[in-house]
């Protein structure tokens, strides 16, 4: 890029660099390198922009995009951009938020390492628990104390060093803890404990929320999703009890992703297209559920209607694909799953089926 300026964007990444006309004297080669994010409260990857020694004659604009998933455990007003200096410390800089476009932007005249971070968060934002397991929760804050949380994280033109990521939010900003769903919650100022129910609950995941206030004004609500299920694929047929199939695992790819479990001759599997969390409706080839009970019978996401294969009503909801941890987590519901009894002659009926999966990501 030369004196005319332009835009640099890392393919498939969330970061864009816009250089105005007149910021450069000569043609310059730029590099954007994804790196491990060590910023307190950092989300996703950080990015190293080079050449480091370069100084712009006019400020360049660095823009980072965020998604709805990035807001898990935090609030839009707590999002910011930080840069790491030669002393190894991460500093937040004054950033502009565009909530409609889901972007954060900051101006800079030099290159370094940059990160998207959350100043306030409820941790863990998303977690899987065994039935009966206790989960510790904490409200974290990586910015020094300020009188009003509604003020900008950092004013334009100023920098603030981020705190240790284990730092807890001052209790004066916390109004209340609330549990939506099954289990038990004990919230104590800036920490809490959730105890999962003894069995897979009807509503899953449970939501733990923390109301944040400042000077008697509402700032926002932090949310943690706690999914209760044993490791494996758990299935309920026709509203009956849950059966969990172990010996499980899963693979996530940009094409076909799947989870599978096998136990005592029974195999359960779910397949879908894509690698990001999301929701899918059932079809005949790309979004598939199968429960094979030996060679005797099969439950599937489709049924026979007048000699034609028809997808069941219902959906597949993938909550976590392991991008930030080892688990692939999700749920499946079929209002009219096909029940195929492999007899002579074969028998085909329909029945409602629900499933939860919590398996280790193997790739």
NORFENBEL-V953805 format. One record per run of one state. SS is the DSSP state (alpha for helix, beta for strand, coil for the rest). FROM is the first residue (numbers start at 0). TO is the last residue. If there is no record, write none. Layout:
# NORFENBEL-V953805
ss,from,to
SS,FROM,TO
SS,FROM,TO
This chain:
# NORFENBEL-V953805
ss,from,to
coil,0,4
beta,5,8
coil,9,13
beta,14,18
coil,19,29
beta,30,34
coil,35,40
beta,41,41
coil,42,44
beta,45,49
coil,50,53
beta,54,64
coil,65,66
alpha,67,70
coil,71,74
alpha,75,77
beta,78,83
coil,84,88
beta,89,92
coil,93,94
beta,95,97
coil,98,101
beta,102,109
coil,110,111
beta,112,117
coil,118,118
beta,119,122
coil,123,124
beta,125,128
coil,129,132
beta,133,140
coil,141,157
beta,158,160
coil,161,166
beta,167,167
coil,168,169
alpha,170,172
beta,173,179
coil,180,182
beta,183,187
coil,188,189
beta,190,194
coil,195,204
beta,205,213
coil,214,215
beta,216,227
coil,228,230
beta,231,236
coil,237,241
beta,242,244
coil,245,246
beta,247,250
coil,251,254
beta,255,262
coil,263,264
beta,265,272
coil,273,276
beta,277,280
coil,281,286
beta,287,292
coil,293,295
beta,296,299
coil,300,300
beta,301,304
coil,305,306
beta,307,310
coil,311,312
beta,313,319
coil,320,325
beta,326,340
coil,341,345
beta,346,360
coil,361,362
